[in-house]
Structure formats: C-alpha cells, structure tokens
Amino acid sequence: MGIMLVLLIGGCSNSTQTSSVTENTLDGAKFTFFDVGQGDSTLIQADDGTTILIDTGRHDDNRILTYLEKANIKKIDLLLLTHPHSDHIGNADKVIQKYKPKEIWMDGLVFNSSIYERVIDAALASDAKYKEPRRGEKATFGPFGIQVLSPDKLSDNANNDSIAIRLTYKDIAAIFTGDAEKSREREMVDSGLDLNAQILDLGHHGSSTSNQPYFLDAVKPEVAVYSAEKGNSYGHPHREVVQWLKDRDITTYGTDVEGTVTIETDGKQIHVATEKSGTPEPGSNTGKQTTEEPGAAVPMPDTININKATAEELQYLPSIGPVLADKIIAERPYKSIDELKKINGIGDGIVRQIKEQGKATVK
C-alpha cells in the first residue's frame, strides 16, 4: 500500500511513538477507514472473524468493492448504513448481494432516490435481519459491543437522522455519527450516555455543521479521522474543525491526503497506519480532482447554471456523477432547482444538498 505511517497510542496516555511498518503489528481488532473520495465507508474486523461494515461509499465510485475483495472479506455480520444519502449507501445493494450480511441497520427514513430504492429492494430480498435502531439500544457482535447514541426519533432530515453509535472492543471505544449535525450532537451530550472514546470518526466529512467543541469535549478522542475527497467542493474539512481539533491536541487523519487509514488495537493500545504521507489541512472550497488530469485541481465556478453548464461543470454539484449529469442535460430547460427531481435518480435529498451548496442556478 505504499508508505505506512504508524502512531502508537496507549489507551490512557497521550504519549506517541512513530515508526515505519509493512505488516500488521497487533492481534485484536482493526478499523479501516477506506479512501472512497467524497464518501464514507469503514470496515471493522476482529481476529475471531467478526466483520462490521459502516456505509459503502458513493454511488458513482465502487472502490469499496475492490477494497473488500483485497481484504479477503467472505461475510459481513453487520452492515450499518448510517443514512440514505448516496455518498454513504452508494454500493450497499451490491454489498448485500455479494456478502449477504447477517444483519442490516438503517435509520428508517424513507428517501426518494433510485439508489435508496435499490438498497431497500436488496435488503428485502436478502435473508438478513433488518433493524431500525434507536438511542439507548445495545447489541453485541462477537467481541464488539454497540450502543446506539442517535436518533431517538426521526426528524425527516437525512443528515440528522444518521445512526450514531459507540462501539467498544475491550478497553477501546470508537464513535461513528454519520452526517449527524450539531443539534443531534447536543442531544447525544445531553442524553447522559457514555460518549468517551479513543477514536472518533468525524461527522459529516469534517464539516463545521458537526464536530462542535462541546461534542469533542464530551468524547475526548485521542485520534480523529475524516473521510473526504482532495479538493472537494464543500471545503471539507472545515477550517473551524481543524482548529478545534488542534486546540485539543487531537491527532487527526484524513483520507483526502493520507489515503486509507487503518487503526489496529489489542484492546488497550492503538496503532494508526496511513496509506501515504500527508498532513490534514482545511479545505479551500476551490475545486475538485478531475479524472482527465489526475492530481490537478480545476477551479469551481461561483455559480453553476443547470440550463447551460457542461457535464463536467454539473459534476461539481453534490452527488452528481457523469450519468446524472448527462440526464440533467437531456431534460433541459428547468424553471427551478426543484425540477431536477423529475430525473430518475435525483430525489429530495440530493436537491436539498444542491440547494445547501448554494452554487446552482437556472438563470
């Protein structure tokens, strides 16, 4: 996998030791935060064969399928889909069909998109136990304990209805919150549930809509990881979050600059390894990587007129890949952004993301 940078952290210590390794150094459990671009997917494994997959990356990027094959995954005990946005459930139908998870967790929010419908169809066609967990519920998968932190009830906001969990392995804990935003973080803090964890999967790709100082202070993580695409149009990770993490001496890793991030633990200490060397920096919100010129950043327009933009320009919009871009062009003209919902594959959630980005226009 190239350069492997390692950080050794004691369960209750802030001391660090760095070295280079080429193979696994611990028996126990492993958390693999895959580099899936502007999406999210984390594989959690124990040495007894227990396997948990949280989210499956973007609908227009199937790297997760290659990663799982290279990891020699044969079965999945729990497939946890935090919320139905396409950058989190994009490959879930294929994962369900190939790996036949024993249990599938979703938040229960009905979502208007063809991707969501494919995932639901695949789940219903499988033999998996289907569950919509709520705050306070607990479950055990092999040596892993899980407590659900959120939601308590649905709010009809896909990000805020994300399933958030605290997962434990012996003395080590990790928290995953999907794209849950600050109002949900406040609810989690106020719930009285144990939020302390050595590992934090930063919410919403390192956005300042999440990862609030009061939440970081409740979790007190030693290590934080965010998943984002280099040069993404959202500016992830946001400058405020990077600063909040620095202020608290929380060691931070990002898939945008360090590739896949792996954390191994024996239940007392953790080792962090990165695919390549890099230093997480605030996003610039100036552009994203292109497939035509790898490594070159192309400036993003201040506005994107969906009635005139090229297919390449349309792909700066949230969750819009080459296929949807071509469909948008074929259905022109549009009188409003909401009319994008007439495109098969674009629902309320994607339109909401496009509006929140604030770049799209019809004039």
C-alpha positions, -999 to +999 in steps of 0.1 A: +000+000+000+030+023-001+042+043+029+028+032+062+030+058+090+023+045+125+012+062+156+012+041+188-012+054+215-018+040+249-054+037+260-050+063+287-018+080+276-010+109+252+025+097+245+033+087+209+059+067+191+063+067+153+079+042+131+075+025+097+059-009+094+049-031+065+027-056+082+001-058+110+016-055+144-013-063+167-038-092+172-072-080+182-094-056+162-089-034+131-107-003+119-101+005+082-113+039+071-113+035+033-104+062+009-136+064-011-133+100-022-162+123-011-180+095+006-177+073+037-170+036+044-154+019+074-146-018+079-143-031+114-128-066+120-119-088+149-094-116+150-123-141+156-137-132+121-164-108+132-169-082+105-189-049+106-192-025+076-204+011+082-215+027+049-204+018+014-192+049-003-206+069-033-229+056-059-205+067-087-174+052-071-172+015-065-137+013-049-152-002-018-159-034-037-123-037-047-111-029-011-134-056+004-121-082-022-085-073-015-092-076+023-104-111+016-138-105+032-161-135+030-190-124+051-204-094+069-220-098+103-235-062+104-240-038+076-247-004+092-260+023+068-260+055+087-284+074+065-297+072+029-275+098+012-259+084-019-223+090-007-230+066+022-252+039+007-240+041-029-228+005-031-249-011-004-271-031-028-240-047-044-225-054-009-257-070+003-260-092-028-223-104-026-216-106+011-251-115+024-249-096+058-265-114+087-280-081+099-287-047+083-293-015+102-309+016+086-324+047+102-359+041+087-361+074+069-380+068+036-359+085+009-369+095-027-340+082-048-334+052-071-302+044-051-322+041-019-349+020-036-322-004-049-308-008-014-342-014+001-350-040-026-317-058-020-323-058+018-358-072+014-346-099-010-318-110+014-320-132+045-306-105+067-323-094+099-334-058+093-334-033+122-340+004+127-322+011+160-329+039+184-310+057+211-301+036+241-304+002+223-275-022+227-261-051+207-232-075+206-214-088+176-185-111+185-162-091+208-177-058+198-203-040+219-225-014+203-247+013+220-269+034+198-264+072+205-289+086+180-315+091+167-341+090+194-368+096+168-367+107+131-368+144+122-371+138+084-337+154+079-314+127+064-282+140+079-296+145+114-314+111+113-280+094+109-275+063+131-247+072+156-230+045+177-204+040+203-185+007+195-163-009+221-136-035+219-122-043+254-109-010+268-110+008+234-141+027+222-149+044+189-177+067+179-193+070+145-220+096+138-226+095+100-235+131+090-254+139+122-251+177+128-247+199+159-283+196+171-280+158+173-246+162+189-262+183+216-289+157+221-262+130+225-243+150+250-275+158+270-286+121+269-262+111+296-249+082+276-212+074+277-195+093+249-159+089+259-139+072+232-103+070+220-113+070+183-138+095+166-150+092+131-155+129+124-191+138+115-202+149+080-167+146+065-152+171+089-178+197+084-184+225+109-221+216+108-209+188+131-179+182+154-188+210+177-164+218+206-189+206+232-191+173+214-153+169+211-150+177+248-175+150+257-159+124+235-122+133+244-108+113+215-071+107+211-075+101+173-099+116+148-104+105+112-124+122+085-133+109+050-132+134+021-120+139-014-090+160-020-100+194-033-137+187-027-162+215-035-175+216+001-142+227+017-141+196+039-125+195+064-137+229+075-112+254+089-130+257+123-130+219+128-093+216+121-086+244+146-109+229+173-090+196+169-056+213+172-068+232+203-075+199+220-043+181+208-064+155+190-043+137+164-062+139+131-060+119+099-078+125+066-083+101+036-080+131+013-043+135+019-033+102+036-054+077+017-069+047+036-064+050+074-060+018+095-063+016+132-053-016+150-058-024+186-052-051+211-079-036+233-055-014+253-033+004+228-040+016+193-017+017+162-026+041+134-013+035+099-018+056+068-015+046+031+006+076+023+022+106+040+002+138+042-010+165+066-047+173+070-054+209+061-086+229+059-104+226+026-102+255+002-136+252-014-119+260-047-124+229-068-121+191-070-099+165-087-107+155-123-103+121-139-088+136-170-058+152-152-051+132-120-038+155-093-048+187-110-074+209-093-098+228-116-114+259-101-151+255-094-174+282-108-190+307-084-224+296-099-235+266-120-263+273-144-280+239-148-295+251-181-262+259-196-234+240-177-213+213-193-215+178-179-181+183-162-194+215-145-226+198-134-204+172-115-194+199-091-230+196-077-234+173-047-240+136-056-240+143-093-218+120-113-213+115-151-246+096-155-268+121-137-250+150-154-260+136-188-296+131-176-298+167-164-286+179-198-311+157-216-341+172-197-333+209-201-346+235-196-355+239-159-376+266-143-363+258-108-338+237-090-367+215-077-375+204-112-343+183-110-365+158-091-380+147-124-347+130-132-347+093-122-320+091-095-324+126-081-348+129-051-355+153-023-322+146-005-299+154-035-319+185-043-316+196-007-278+191-008-276+211-041-296+240-025-274+239+006-243+241-015-257+274-029-240+271-063-268+260-086-290+284-106-314+283-135-306+318-148 
